[in-house]
Amino acid sequence: MQHATICILGGTGFVGRHIASRLIARGKQVRIPTRHRDRHRDMLVLPGIELIETDIFDSRSLLRLLENTDCVINLVGILNERQHNGEGFRRVHIDLPRQVVDACRVAGVPRLLHMSALNADVSSSPSHYLRTKAEGENFLHTIATSTLHVTSFRPSVIFGPGDSFFNRFAALLKQVPLLFPLACPQSRFAPVYVGDVSDRFVEVLDDAASYRKRYDLCGPRQYTLRQLVEYTARTLGLKRRIIGLPDAASQLQAALLEWFPGKPFSLDNFRSLQVDSVCKQGPFQPTSIESIVPLYLGDKSRQTRYDRYRGRARR
């Protein structure tokens, strides 16, 4: 079955915009919900994009949104919550997927692609984030049937222009002179490029072999958090000494910063960092941070080079 109309929940976000552009390039119609349509009018330059102002957490609104849709891609997720008891994570990572499934059944949507998280595990994950990601993912695969085909993706940290990883550390490094205190410096990641992640979503759309599958997504190399922050500083041309904090100091930093505006670091983030975000086996996605990050991180000339690179890649 060729899925022609796709609804992307979380489509106005970092990954969603990349997936949407790839789907449009393949001639798909893309429906994207948003709470504030005027904030994302720039997306309407892509032919085939339909921006609908609605509340996806309202069951009736969600059902109307999914009518006459061939596939739903759920990218909605949060790294932090306003509460400190896990209820915010449950609402987004567990309750919403359940609502999506109910709406898919009523609307007759046959295909569901879901964004989970690498190493999410209900029994062993130390953080609310990872446990709720796992519970939502497990629920979807439990209810997968011959009429609703589910595939989930479990990426390590995702990088690319507009990411919240390298760009966030870049901003922090610019603000903090000389010495940069870093929590959990030995935590390991295998950063995966947003273009590779988007390609994997699009490739499995009509692939029956992917039904009920869970795909781990990692880039070609592993790094410690310290190595990634040091790389960011070098790319920016900043001389910073990274001071790795021991666990007790890292936990204290998290306990303090989670009360700061924007919650730059939280106790739940600290707990998530106790599990290395790396894949145990391949296939590994091909694009390295060294080939992409310098093209968008920093000055406008780098951004121009990235735009040119992206244009060549699309052709």
C-alpha positions in Angstrom: 0.0 0.0 0.0 1.4 3.4 -1.0 0.7 5.8 1.9 -0.2 9.2 0.3 -1.3 11.3 3.3 0.8 11.3 6.4 0.1 13.1 9.6 3.2 14.0 11.6 2.6 14.6 15.3 5.5 16.9 16.4 6.0 17.9 12.8 7.0 21.5 13.5 10.0 20.3 15.6 13.6 19.6 14.7 13.2 16.1 13.3 9.7 16.7 12.1 10.7 19.4 9.6 13.3 17.1 8.1 10.9 14.2 7.7 8.3 16.5 6.2 10.6 17.9 3.6 11.6 14.4 2.5 8.0 13.2 2.3 7.0 16.2 0.2 9.9 15.4 -2.1 8.4 12.0 -2.6 5.0 13.5 -3.6 3.3 12.9 -0.2 0.7 15.1 1.3 1.7 16.0 4.9 -0.6 17.1 7.6 1.0 18.7 10.7 -0.9 19.8 13.8 0.2 22.8 15.9 -1.1 24.8 18.8 0.1 28.1 17.1 -0.2 28.0 13.3 1.2 31.5 12.9 4.5 30.6 14.5 5.2 28.0 11.7 3.9 29.6 8.6 7.3 29.3 7.1 6.6 25.6 6.6 3.8 26.5 4.1 6.4 27.3 1.4 6.6 23.5 1.0 3.8 22.4 -1.4 1.7 19.6 0.1 2.0 20.8 3.7 -1.2 21.3 5.6 -0.8 23.1 9.0 -3.8 22.5 11.3 -4.2 24.4 14.5 -5.5 21.9 17.1 -4.8 20.2 20.4 -3.6 16.7 19.9 -4.2 15.8 23.6 -7.9 16.3 23.0 -9.3 13.0 21.8 -12.0 14.5 19.6 -9.6 16.9 18.0 -7.1 14.1 17.4 -9.7 11.9 15.8 -10.7 14.7 13.4 -7.0 15.3 12.6 -6.4 11.6 11.6 -9.5 11.3 9.3 -8.6 10.3 5.8 -4.9 9.7 6.8 -2.8 6.8 5.6 -0.1 7.0 8.2 0.7 8.7 11.5 4.3 9.5 12.5 4.5 10.3 16.3 7.6 12.4 17.2 6.2 14.0 20.3 8.4 13.8 23.3 9.9 15.9 26.1 13.3 15.8 27.9 12.0 17.6 31.0 8.7 18.2 32.7 7.3 21.0 34.9 6.4 18.5 37.6 9.0 16.4 39.4 7.0 13.2 39.8 7.0 11.8 36.3 3.4 12.7 35.4 4.5 15.1 32.7 6.5 12.3 31.0 3.6 9.9 31.4 1.2 12.3 29.7 3.4 12.7 26.7 5.2 9.3 26.3 2.4 7.0 27.5 -1.0 8.6 27.5 -0.6 10.3 24.1 0.5 7.1 22.3 -2.6 5.3 23.7 -4.8 8.1 22.4 -3.1 7.9 19.0 -3.8 4.2 18.8 -7.5 4.7 19.7 -7.8 7.4 17.1 -6.0 5.3 14.5 -8.4 2.4 15.1 -11.5 4.6 14.8 -10.2 6.5 11.8 -9.0 3.4 10.1 -5.3 4.5 9.9 -3.2 1.4 8.9 0.3 2.6 9.6 2.1 4.1 12.7 5.7 5.1 13.0 6.9 6.0 16.5 9.9 7.8 17.9 11.2 6.2 21.1 14.7 6.4 22.7 17.8 4.3 22.7 18.1 2.0 25.7 14.6 2.8 26.9 13.7 -0.1 29.3 10.7 -0.3 31.7 12.5 -2.4 34.3 16.1 -1.1 34.3 16.0 2.5 33.1 16.9 4.9 35.9 15.0 8.0 34.7 11.3 8.9 34.2 12.2 9.9 30.6 13.6 6.5 29.6 11.0 4.4 31.5 8.0 6.2 30.1 9.5 6.1 26.6 9.9 2.4 27.0 6.3 1.9 28.3 4.8 3.9 25.4 6.9 2.0 22.9 6.0 -1.4 24.4 2.3 -0.6 24.4 2.3 0.2 20.7 4.1 -3.0 19.8 1.7 -5.0 22.1 -1.4 -3.7 20.3 0.1 -3.9 16.8 -2.3 -5.9 14.6 -2.9 -6.8 11.0 -4.9 -3.6 10.7 -2.4 -1.3 12.4 1.2 -1.8 11.5 3.7 -0.3 14.0 7.4 0.4 13.6 9.5 2.3 16.2 12.9 4.0 16.2 15.3 4.3 19.1 18.0 6.9 18.3 21.0 8.1 20.3 21.3 11.9 20.5 20.3 13.5 17.2 22.4 16.3 15.7 22.0 18.7 12.8 21.1 22.3 12.2 18.7 23.5 14.8 19.5 20.7 17.2 19.3 21.1 21.0 22.6 19.3 21.7 25.6 21.0 19.9 23.8 24.3 19.7 23.0 24.3 23.4 26.5 23.5 24.4 27.8 26.1 22.0 25.7 28.7 23.6 26.8 27.7 27.1 30.5 27.6 26.1 30.2 31.2 24.8 28.7 32.4 28.1 31.2 30.6 30.4 34.8 31.9 30.2 37.9 29.7 30.6 36.6 26.9 32.9 33.5 24.9 32.0 32.1 22.5 34.7 30.6 19.4 33.0 28.4 16.9 34.7 28.6 13.2 33.8 31.7 13.7 31.5 32.2 10.0 30.9 28.6 9.3 29.6 28.9 7.9 26.1 26.9 8.8 23.0 26.8 7.7 19.3 25.3 10.9 17.8 23.2 10.3 14.7 22.5 12.8 12.0 18.9 14.1 11.6 19.1 13.5 7.9 19.9 9.8 8.4 17.1 9.4 11.0 14.6 11.1 8.6 15.7 8.8 5.8 15.1 5.7 7.9 11.5 6.9 8.7 10.7 7.5 5.1 12.3 4.3 3.8 10.1 2.0 6.0 6.9 3.8 5.3 5.7 1.2 2.7 8.0 -1.6 3.7 6.1 -4.6 5.1 9.3 -6.1 6.4 9.5 -3.3 8.9 6.2 -4.1 10.6 6.6 -4.6 14.4 10.3 -3.9 14.1 12.3 -1.7 16.5 15.3 0.0 15.0 18.2 1.4 17.1 19.8 4.4 15.4 23.4 5.4 16.1 26.1 7.3 14.2 29.4 5.7 13.1 31.4 6.6 16.2 31.1 6.7 20.0 32.2 9.7 22.1 32.2 10.6 25.8 30.3 13.7 26.7 33.6 15.4 27.5 34.9 14.7 24.0 31.7 16.1 22.4 31.9 19.3 24.4 35.6 19.7 23.7 34.9 19.2 20.0 32.2 21.9 20.2 34.7 24.3 21.7 37.3 23.6 19.1 34.8 24.0 16.3 33.8 27.4 17.7 37.5 28.4 18.1 37.0 28.8 21.9 39.7 28.0 24.4 37.9 26.4 27.3 39.1 23.9 29.9 36.4 21.3 30.5 36.3 20.3 34.2 34.6 16.9 34.5 32.5 16.7 37.7 32.3 13.6 39.8 28.9 11.9 40.3 28.1 13.7 43.6 28.9 17.1 42.1 27.0 16.3 38.9 23.9 15.4 40.9 24.2 18.6 42.9 24.5 20.6 39.7 21.4 18.9 38.3 19.4 19.5 41.6 20.2 23.2 41.3 19.8 23.8 37.6 16.4 22.1 37.3 15.0 25.1 39.1 16.5 27.6 36.6 14.4 29.1 33.8 14.3 26.7 30.9 15.6 23.9 33.2 19.0 23.5 31.4 19.8 20.3 33.4 17.7 18.2 35.7 17.9 15.3 38.1 16.0 13.2 35.5 18.6 14.2 32.9 21.3 13.2 35.3 19.7 9.8 35.8 19.3 9.3 32.0 23.1 10.0 31.6 23.8 7.0 33.8 23.0 4.8 30.8 25.3 5.1 27.8 23.4 6.1 24.7 25.2 3.7 22.3 24.2 0.9 20.0 25.4 -2.6 20.8 25.5 -3.6 17.2 24.9 -2.2 13.7 23.9 -1.2 11.2 25.3 2.2 12.0 24.2 5.3 10.2 26.9 6.7 8.0 27.1 10.5 8.7 29.7 11.7 11.2 29.6 14.8 13.3 32.8 15.9 11.8 31.3 16.1 8.3 28.2 18.1 9.3 28.6 20.0 12.6 31.3 22.5 11.3 28.9 23.4 8.4 26.2 24.8 10.7 27.8 25.5 14.1 29.2 29.0 14.4 29.3 31.9 11.9 27.1 32.6 8.9 29.7 31.4 6.4 29.5 27.9 7.9 25.7 28.0 7.7 26.0 29.0 4.0 28.3 26.0 3.4 25.8 23.8 5.1 22.9 25.1 3.0 25.0 24.4 -0.2 25.9 20.9 1.1 22.2 20.1 1.9 21.2 21.3 -1.6 23.7 19.0 -3.2 22.6 16.1 -1.0 18.9 16.5 -2.0 19.8 16.4 -5.7 
